[in-house]
Amino acid sequence: MNTNVAIIGSKGQNSAAWTNAFIAAGFTVRNLVRFPERLPMRPGSEYARLELDDASTHRSEIGRAHV
């Protein structure tokens, strides 16, 4: 499947569960996080910087996802 989904966060209880479920279903997951450089890469996911306090980062990063 060539569809990606954006999830805010990556290590929290909900974001980790959603990430795992979407990867298992064949999606590519784009985790939107504050410090992407601190996270280990894993198959099926990619990380992008999202600052919740900076609205200018919201549209560009979330807009790249299909879901």
N, C-alpha and C positions, 0 to 999 in steps of 0.2 A: 504494500500500500504506500502511496506517495503523498499521504496527507499528514500534516503536522498539527499539533495542538500546543497551545501555550498554557503553562501552569505557573502561577506565581509561587515561588519558593521551590525547595527541592528536598529538604531534610526533615521537615515537620511531619507530624503524623498523617495529616490529610494529603499534603502535597506528595509525600513519598508513596502513599498508597495509590493515588491517582496516576503518578508517573509510572509505577510498576504495571498498573492495569492497562494503561494506554500502550505502553511498549509491548506488553503481552498480546494485545489485540492488533499489533502491526503498525501502529502509528509511530511517527517520529515526534519526540517530545522536546519542546523548547522551554526549559526551565528559566524563568525570569527571576534573577536573584541580585542581591546587592553586590556580592563579591564573586563573580564567576571564576576568577583565577584561583580561588581557594578550594575549588571542588574537583574531585577526580572525574575524569571523563569516563563515560560508560556507553556501551553500545545502545543505540536507539534514542539517545538524548544529546542535547547540546545546551549550552548555557549562554545567557545573554544578560547584560547589565540592565537592571531596572531600579530606578530610585523612586520610591513611592512619594517622596517629597518633591520630586521634580517632574511635573506633568509633561514636560517636553520629551521625556523618554517613554512615556506610556504609548502613545499612538504609533510611533515608529516600530517598537518592539512587538506590541500586541498585534499590530496590523500585518505582521509577517506570517502569522499563524492562520491556518484554514479554519480551525475550531477554537 
